[in-house]
């Protein structure tokens, strides 16, 4: 007779993602070591890439800024935004 496997607990993927993004990691910034949330480090990387001319990073930064109401009228016209459903 086969044994039944124990049922796995259902995981909330949104909660898992939020937990992973809020984990603190060590980074060196300006010669000083700091602990920052992963999501902040990723956003700073994207912003640096946007400043270097990475158009995908520019679009992501502007889309995020627009989503949170932080748009700059001087640059918002440079990227077309898709309407959120």
N, CA, C and O of each residue as an XYZ file, in Angstrom:
340
protein
N       0.838     -1.181      0.000
C       0.000      0.000      0.000
C       0.891      1.256      0.000
O       1.819      1.358      0.802
N       0.606      2.204     -0.899
C       1.413      3.421     -0.999
C       1.026      4.406      0.090
O      -0.139      4.545      0.460
N       2.051      5.082      0.585
C       1.803      6.135      1.582
C       1.499      7.441      0.861
O       2.108      7.766     -0.158
N       0.573      8.158      1.396
C       0.232      9.462      0.819
C       1.257     10.495      1.250
O       1.717     10.499      2.392
N       1.599     11.355      0.334
C       2.516     12.440      0.656
C       1.775     13.485      1.483
O       0.580     13.715      1.297
N       2.498     14.103      2.386
C       1.904     15.163      3.197
C       1.555     16.340      2.291
O       2.325     16.692      1.397
N       0.419     16.932      2.519
C      -0.019     18.067      1.713
C       0.867     19.272      2.010
O       1.138     19.587      3.169
N       1.312     19.940      0.949
C       2.122     21.139      1.136
C       1.213     22.309      1.488
O       0.088     22.419      1.000
N       1.725     23.165      2.335
C       0.969     24.368      2.678
C       0.936     25.289      1.465
O       1.950     25.470      0.791
N      -0.211     25.863      1.190
C      -0.322     26.788      0.066
C       0.429     28.060      0.415
O       0.355     28.563      1.536
N       1.154     28.568     -0.576
C       1.937     29.780     -0.356
C       1.305     30.939     -1.102
O       0.842     30.801     -2.235
N       1.299     32.056     -0.455
C       0.831     33.284     -1.085
C       2.020     33.874     -1.834
O       2.955     34.382     -1.216
N       1.987     33.809     -3.174
C       3.123     34.269     -3.967
C       3.395     35.751     -3.788
O       4.552     36.173     -3.792
N       2.352     36.543     -3.632
C       2.533     37.971     -3.397
C       3.287     38.237     -2.109
O       4.170     39.093     -2.059
N       2.932     37.493     -1.059
C       3.615     37.653      0.226
C       5.064     37.203      0.130
O       5.956     37.810      0.722
N       5.291     36.115     -0.634
C       6.666     35.643     -0.812
C       7.506     36.688     -1.540
O       8.643     36.955     -1.152
N       6.947     37.278     -2.595
C       7.656     38.296     -3.357
C       7.948     39.509     -2.489
O       9.053     40.052     -2.523
N       6.968     39.930     -1.719
C       7.151     41.077     -0.832
C       8.241     40.795      0.198
O       9.057     41.664      0.501
N       8.248     39.579      0.730
C       9.264     39.208      1.711
C      10.652     39.209      1.076
O      11.612     39.693      1.675
N      10.757     38.668     -0.137
C      12.053     38.622     -0.810
C      12.542     40.032     -1.128
O      13.726     40.323     -0.963
N      11.656     40.907     -1.579
C      12.042     42.272     -1.925
C      12.423     43.100     -0.712
O      13.219     44.031     -0.826
N      11.870     42.777      0.444
C      12.158     43.576      1.629
C      13.356     43.053      2.415
O      13.755     43.660      3.409
N      13.937     41.921      1.976
C      15.124     41.405      2.658
C      16.257     42.411      2.540
O      16.438     43.038      1.496
N      17.004     42.558      3.598
C      18.128     43.491      3.594
C      19.387     42.782      3.114
O      19.679     41.657      3.520
N      20.129     43.465      2.239
C      21.402     42.926      1.775
C      22.477     43.989      1.984
O      22.182     45.183      2.047
N      23.721     43.542      2.091
C      24.836     44.461      2.261
C      25.280     44.977      0.909
O      25.463     44.203     -0.030
N      25.455     46.301      0.809
C      25.979     46.922     -0.406
C      27.015     47.964     -0.001
O      26.997     48.474      1.119
N      27.907     48.267     -0.919
C      28.873     49.334     -0.692
C      28.459     50.501     -1.561
O      28.359     50.377     -2.782
N      28.222     51.625     -0.931
C      27.755     52.814     -1.638
C      28.577     53.997     -1.157
O      28.540     54.348      0.023
N      29.309     54.606     -2.060
C      30.138     55.739     -1.673
C      31.245     55.347     -0.703
O      31.653     56.146      0.140
N      31.729     54.114     -0.826
C      32.801     53.639      0.040
C      32.331     53.174      1.409
O      33.149     52.763      2.232
N      31.043     53.229      1.665
C      30.502     52.803      2.960
C      29.586     51.613      2.760
O      28.820     51.566      1.798
N      29.665     50.657      3.663
C      28.785     49.485      3.598
C      27.471     49.806      4.291
O      27.443     50.363      5.388
N      26.379     49.440      3.619
C      25.038     49.680      4.149
C      24.195     48.437      3.938
O      24.500     47.599      3.089
N      23.146     48.328      4.709
C      22.137     47.292      4.469
C      20.913     47.975      3.900
O      20.339     48.873      4.517
N      20.522     47.537      2.714
C      19.374     48.117      2.028
C      18.441     47.007      1.577
O      18.883     45.878      1.362
N      17.147     47.313      1.429
C      16.212     46.323      0.884
C      16.580     45.989     -0.557
O      17.026     46.859     -1.305
N      16.393     44.731     -0.947
C      16.718     44.293     -2.310
C      16.021     45.140     -3.357
O      16.619     45.481     -4.377
N      14.774     45.482     -3.118
C      14.016     46.242     -4.109
C      14.643     47.619     -4.328
O      14.648     48.120     -5.453
N      15.165     48.230     -3.279
C      15.805     49.535     -3.416
C      17.098     49.425     -4.214
O      17.395     50.287     -5.041
N      17.860     48.375     -3.972
C      19.107     48.157     -4.715
C      18.799     47.954     -6.193
O      19.477     48.514     -7.054
N      17.782     47.159     -6.487
C      17.406     46.908     -7.875
C      16.948     48.203     -8.549
O      17.308     48.457     -9.699
N      16.169     49.014     -7.856
C      15.695     50.260     -8.442
C      16.858     51.212     -8.707
O      16.886     51.888     -9.736
N      17.819     51.268     -7.782
C      18.991     52.131     -7.979
C      19.813     51.673     -9.182
O      20.350     52.499     -9.920
N      19.912     50.351     -9.379
C      20.625     49.822    -10.555
C      19.913     50.249    -11.833
O      20.548     50.695    -12.789
N      18.584     50.109    -11.842
C      17.812     50.491    -13.026
C      17.970     51.983    -13.322
O      18.093     52.391    -14.477
N      17.963     52.785    -12.263
C      18.094     54.229    -12.434
C      19.470     54.574    -13.010
O      19.577     55.412    -13.905
N      20.520     53.927    -12.495
C      21.872     54.155    -13.011
C      21.959     53.752    -14.482
O      22.574     54.455    -15.284
N      21.343     52.622    -14.837
C      21.342     52.185    -16.230
C      20.568     53.164    -17.119
O      20.958     53.413    -18.260
N      19.481     53.713    -16.596
C      18.706     54.700    -17.355
C      19.561     55.937    -17.632
O      19.510     56.497    -18.727
N      20.336     56.355    -16.651
C      21.204     57.519    -16.843
C      22.299     57.250    -17.870
O      22.799     58.174    -18.512
N      22.669     55.972    -18.023
C      23.687     55.597    -19.001
C      23.112     55.426    -20.400
O      23.856     55.189    -21.352
N      21.784     55.546    -20.535
C      21.163     55.477    -21.850
C      20.417     54.189    -22.149
O      20.003     53.988    -23.290
N      20.228     53.314    -21.182
C      19.470     52.074    -21.387
C      17.988     52.436    -21.507
O      17.348     52.811    -20.525
N      17.454     52.320    -22.726
C      16.085     52.770    -22.980
C      15.042     51.936    -22.240
O      14.007     52.466    -21.833
N      15.297     50.649    -22.061
C      14.353     49.824    -21.296
C      14.304     50.290    -19.846
O      13.236     50.332    -19.236
N      15.461     50.636    -19.302
C      15.503     51.125    -17.928
C      14.799     52.478    -17.822
O      14.097     52.741    -16.845
N      14.988     53.331    -18.823
C      14.305     54.630    -18.842
C      12.797     54.425    -18.832
O      12.079     55.068    -18.065
N      12.318     53.517    -19.697
C      10.884     53.259    -19.774
C      10.353     52.736    -18.448
O       9.282     53.150    -18.003
N      11.092     51.830    -17.813
C      10.665     51.281    -16.527
C      10.604     52.366    -15.453
O       9.638     52.434    -14.692
N      11.619     53.203    -15.392
C      11.654     54.289    -14.399
C      10.483     55.242    -14.619
O       9.789     55.610    -13.671
N      10.265     55.638    -15.870
C       9.172     56.572    -16.148
C       7.810     55.947    -15.893
O       6.907     56.605    -15.378
N       7.661     54.670    -16.254
C       6.387     53.980    -16.001
C       6.123     53.887    -14.503
O       4.997     54.095    -14.052
N       7.158     53.575    -13.736
C       7.012     53.490    -12.278
C       6.684     54.862    -11.691
O       5.822     54.990    -10.821
N       7.385     55.880    -12.180
C       7.125     57.242    -11.704
C       5.690     57.650    -12.004
O       5.021     58.257    -11.167
N       5.221     57.313    -13.200
C       3.846     57.672    -13.565
C       2.842     56.919    -12.704
O       1.826     57.475    -12.285
N       3.134     55.654    -12.446
C       2.231     54.829    -11.640
C       2.077     55.402    -10.234
O       0.996     55.340     -9.647
N       3.159     55.958     -9.699
C       3.117     56.490     -8.334
C       2.957     58.005     -8.299
O       3.116     58.620     -7.244
N       2.642     58.611     -9.442
C       2.344     60.040     -9.472
C       3.558     60.931     -9.339
O       3.430     62.063     -8.872
N       4.732     60.465     -9.732
C       5.955     61.255     -9.601
C       6.513     61.646    -10.961
O       7.720     61.550    -11.184
N       5.668     62.077    -11.855
C       6.150     62.351    -13.200
C       6.712     63.760    -13.327
O       6.272     64.696    -12.659
N       7.674     63.873    -14.188
C       8.298     65.141    -14.515
C       7.800     65.531    -15.902
O       8.063     64.807    -16.863
N       7.099     66.634    -16.039
C       6.541     66.992    -17.342
C       7.617     67.208    -18.402
O       7.313     67.171    -19.595
N       8.859     67.431    -18.000
C       9.933     67.663    -18.963
C      10.390     66.392    -19.655
O      10.956     66.470    -20.745
N      10.166     65.210    -19.059
C      10.637     63.966    -19.665
C       9.524     62.956    -19.923
O       9.756     61.974    -20.629
N       8.355     63.154    -19.389
C       7.280     62.174    -19.523
C       6.864     61.973    -20.978
O       6.387     60.896    -21.337
N       7.035     62.983    -21.813
C       6.629     62.871    -23.217
C       7.592     62.007    -24.032
O       7.284     61.678    -25.177
N       8.744     61.630    -23.479
C       9.743     60.872    -24.226
C       9.381     59.405    -24.395
O       9.859     58.754    -25.324
N       8.549     58.879    -23.518
C       8.201     57.464    -23.566
C       6.692     57.326    -23.607
O       5.980     57.967    -22.835
N       6.212     56.493    -24.506
C       4.773     56.226    -24.560
C       4.444     55.158    -23.538
O       5.156     54.161    -23.419
N       3.380     55.362    -22.813
C       2.963     54.425    -21.774
C       1.765     53.639    -22.250
O       0.875     54.180    -22.907
N       1.741     52.357    -21.919
C       0.573     51.555    -22.193
C      -0.398     51.756    -21.050
O       0.016     51.860    -19.895
N      -1.665     51.812    -21.350
C      -2.663     51.967    -20.303
C      -2.788     50.669    -19.531
O      -2.844     49.589    -20.119
N      -2.831     50.777    -18.213
C      -2.998     49.595    -17.363
C      -4.441     49.124    -17.456
O      -5.369     49.930    -17.522
N      -4.616     47.815    -17.459
C      -5.977     47.263    -17.520
C      -6.560     47.148    -16.148
O      -7.698     46.704    -15.996
